[in-house]
Amino acid sequence: MNGDIYRFVRHNPPAYADMRSWEDEGRNPGHGDPCGRCALSVLTRAEDIPTARKAIPFFRKLQVAKATLRPEHGKSCQSGNNAWHYSLWVRATHGATIHQEFSVVAA
């Protein structure tokens, strides 16, 4: 990871709870790719925010937070069926504080 990243969040400022993976939350245990369940869903381009909100109506209720991350924060790659969707794996050393890197930029 090296650059700007966007994540849909509930809190302003973003809270630790906004940066929990499906695995962290215990959602749908045993379903899906175990590696993917440990990642956070993110976007890498601000212009993809309207597309993501249209594709996933739940996102319309959330705010958008932005961070500028560096390689020491973790790794990301495009994932899923949508070109705009990326997965971010946060390094353990930043897991408890990664929310502090983000600021809300849009309601």
Secondary structure per residue as TSV (DSSP state, phi and psi in degrees):
chain	resnum	aa	ss	phi	psi
A	1	M	-	360.0	129.7
A	2	N	-	-156.8	94.6
A	3	G	E	140.6	-165.6
A	4	D	E	-75.6	144.9
A	5	I	E	-143.8	147.4
A	6	Y	E	-124.5	141.7
A	7	R	E	-141.0	140.1
A	8	F	E	-78.1	129.9
A	9	V	E	-134.1	160.5
A	10	R	S	-94.4	-28.4
A	11	H	S	-109.0	151.0
A	12	N	S	-133.2	109.6
A	13	P	S	-72.2	161.4
A	14	P	-	-55.7	142.0
A	15	A	-	-111.9	166.1
A	16	Y	G	-51.4	-40.7
A	17	A	G	-61.1	-25.2
A	18	D	G	-73.8	-12.6
A	19	M	G	-116.0	29.8
A	20	R	-	-98.3	135.0
A	21	S	-	-80.2	170.4
A	22	W	H	-59.5	-37.5
A	23	E	H	-63.8	-45.2
A	24	D	H	-58.0	-38.1
A	25	E	H	-85.9	-7.5
A	26	G	T	70.8	24.4
A	27	R	-	-79.1	131.8
A	28	N	S	48.6	54.7
A	29	P	T	-58.2	139.2
A	30	G	T	83.4	-3.4
A	31	H	-	-109.2	140.3
A	32	G	S	83.0	176.2
A	33	D	-	-69.1	121.5
A	34	P	H	-58.0	-36.7
A	35	C	H	-67.3	-44.7
A	36	G	H	-64.3	-32.8
A	37	R	H	-66.1	-20.7
A	38	C	T	-90.4	-5.1
A	39	A	S	-93.7	161.6
A	40	L	E	-100.9	138.1
A	41	S	E	-78.5	128.1
A	42	V	E	-142.2	169.9
A	43	L	B	-120.9	153.3
A	44	T	S	-110.4	-3.8
A	45	R	-	-135.2	130.4
A	46	A	G	-60.5	-33.9
A	47	E	G	-67.3	-11.8
A	48	D	G	-87.7	-6.8
A	49	I	H	-59.8	-49.5
A	50	P	H	-60.5	-37.5
A	51	T	H	-63.9	-43.9
A	52	A	H	-64.4	-40.5
A	53	R	H	-66.5	-35.6
A	54	K	H	-69.1	-40.0
A	55	A	H	-73.3	-33.1
A	56	I	-	-127.9	92.2
A	57	P	G	-51.8	-32.3
A	58	F	G	-56.8	-33.0
A	59	F	G	-62.4	-23.6
A	60	R	G	-64.4	-24.1
A	61	K	G	-82.8	-12.8
A	62	L	S	-103.3	162.3
A	63	Q	E	-91.2	163.9
A	64	V	E	-110.8	128.2
A	65	A	E	-114.0	148.4
A	66	K	E	-124.8	143.2
A	67	A	E	-138.8	153.2
A	68	T	E	-109.6	107.9
A	69	L	E	-104.9	157.4
A	70	R	-	-119.6	167.0
A	71	P	G	-52.7	-31.9
A	72	E	G	-68.1	-16.0
A	73	H	G	-77.8	-28.6
A	74	G	E	154.3	-161.4
A	75	K	E	-129.2	153.1
A	76	S	E	-142.0	158.9
A	77	C	E	-159.0	157.1
A	78	Q	E	-65.4	138.5
A	79	S	-	-148.8	160.5
A	80	G	S	81.3	-170.9
A	81	N	S	-87.1	-9.8
A	82	N	S	-107.9	130.7
A	83	A	T	-61.0	-24.6
A	84	W	T	-84.0	-11.9
A	85	H	-	-88.5	129.0
A	86	Y	E	-124.0	153.8
A	87	S	E	-108.7	137.9
A	88	L	E	-120.5	123.8
A	89	W	E	-104.4	112.4
A	90	V	E	-83.9	132.8
A	91	R	-	-62.2	144.3
A	92	A	G	-54.8	-34.5
A	93	T	G	-67.0	-16.2
A	94	H	G	-114.0	-3.6
A	95	G	T	-55.4	-42.1
A	96	A	T	-78.9	-15.1
A	97	T	T	-124.5	2.7
A	98	I	G	-59.1	-30.8
A	99	H	G	-60.6	-26.2
A	100	Q	G	-70.9	-15.2
A	101	E	G	-79.6	-17.4
A	102	F	-	-98.0	148.1
A	103	S	E	-134.5	140.9
A	104	V	E	-69.0	131.6
A	105	V	E	-119.7	-13.2
A	106	A	E	-155.8	145.1
A	107	A	-	-85.7	360.0
